[in-house]
Amino acid sequence: MVTIIILAGGQSLRMGQDKAMMRGGVTRIQAVANRCGAERIITLCGDKKRASMFAGEVWPDPENCSTLAEVVEWAFSQVSGDIQWIPCDAFELDERGLTALLDAGGGVPCDSAGIRQPLLANCPDGWGMSPSNGAVSSLFSTLKTLDFGPLNGQMENANLPENEVSQGSQVDR
């Protein structure tokens, strides 16, 4: 069984608006995951006040978690089977990209610049998360690097307003 975990924990100060609501947001990612046959989709919403913003299975961050790495470690410990992580700002991800991730058998994809994107990690059942050094990337350090060639552009995330503007015309289909 594969579980999709969508990271939608809060409003991005750098983007100036809540990325979980931009460009179809979490609803779009849930639809892509459903079309790819996901058996379970969990949205990690951050503060419990955000839970009502999302449909489906929604988990607020535990009060004892203060960093994203801690939330990821906690969520990983709560789910069995294969896990596919997706950040809410994976604006370019569509069915082709998600299918490639789900079929990879584990790994961390590269974006179009060749940079590993740990928030899109695919964790196979039975794999053990690495100890954290405080960075999310350390948790997935033992997973192989995935190069999907022309699909690497789907493995991007947006962290600045110019990312959203420059990528907007590419995604509107």
Residue pairs with C-beta under 8 A, 6 or more apart in sequence:
1 39
1 40
1 80
1 81
1 82
2 38
2 39
2 40
2 81
2 82
2 83
2 84
2 102
3 38
3 39
3 40
3 41
3 42
3 79
3 81
3 82
3 83
3 84
4 29
4 33
4 38
4 40
4 41
4 42
4 83
4 84
4 86
5 42
5 43
5 44
5 75
5 79
5 83
5 84
5 85
5 86
6 26
6 29
6 30
6 33
6 41
6 42
6 43
6 44
6 86
6 87
6 88
7 44
7 68
7 72
7 85
7 86
7 87
7 88
7 119
8 19
8 20
8 25
8 26
8 43
8 44
8 45
8 46
8 50
8 54
8 88
9 44
9 45
9 46
9 47
9 50
9 61
9 68
9 71
10 18
10 46
10 47
10 50
11 17
11 18
11 19
12 18
12 19
12 89
12 159
14 159
14 160
14 161
15 22
15 89
15 158
15 159
15 160
15 161
15 164
16 161
18 25
19 25
19 88
19 89
19 158
20 26
20 45
20 53
20 54
20 88
21 53
22 89
22 91
22 158
22 164
23 91
23 164
23 168
23 171
24 31
25 88
26 43
26 54
26 88
27 55
29 86
29 88
29 90
29 93
30 41
30 43
30 55
30 56
32 93
32 94
32 95
32 98
33 41
33 84
33 86
33 98
34 41
35 95
36 95
36 98
36 99
36 102
38 84
40 57
41 56
41 57
42 56
42 57
42 58
42 59
42 75
42 79
43 54
43 56
43 57
43 58
43 59
44 59
44 60
44 61
44 71
44 75
45 51
45 53
45 54
45 58
45 59
45 60
45 61
46 60
46 61
47 60
47 61
48 60
50 60
51 58
51 60
59 75
59 78
61 71
61 74
62 71
62 74
64 70
65 71
65 74
67 134
68 136
69 132
69 134
69 135
69 136
69 138
69 139
70 132
72 85
72 136
72 139
73 129
73 132
73 139
76 83
76 123
76 129
76 139
80 125
81 125
82 102
82 122
82 123
82 124
82 125
83 122
83 123
84 98
84 101
84 102
84 120
84 121
84 122
84 123
85 118
85 119
85 120
85 121
85 122
85 123
86 93
86 98
86 119
86 120
87 119
87 120
87 157
89 157
89 158
89 159
90 119
90 120
90 154
90 155
90 156
90 157
91 156
91 157
91 158
91 164
91 167
91 171
92 153
92 154
92 155
92 156
92 167
92 170
92 171
93 120
93 154
93 155
94 154
96 151
96 154
97 148
97 151
97 154
97 155
100 109
100 146
100 148
100 151
101 109
101 120
101 122
101 146
102 122
104 122
104 146
105 122
105 124
106 122
106 123
106 124
106 127
106 143
106 144
107 121
107 122
107 143
107 144
107 145
107 146
108 116
108 117
108 118
108 120
108 121
108 122
108 140
108 143
108 144
108 145
108 146
109 116
109 117
109 120
109 122
109 145
109 146
109 147
109 148
109 152
109 155
110 116
110 117
110 145
110 146
110 147
110 148
110 152
110 155
111 117
111 152
111 153
111 155
111 156
111 157
112 152
112 153
112 155
112 156
114 147
114 152
116 137
116 145
117 155
117 156
117 157
118 136
118 137
118 139
118 140
119 136
119 157
120 155
120 157
121 140
121 143
122 143
122 146
123 129
123 140
123 143
127 142
127 143
128 142
129 139
129 140
130 138
130 139
130 140
130 141
130 142
131 138
132 138
132 139
148 154
148 155
156 163
156 167
158 164
158 167
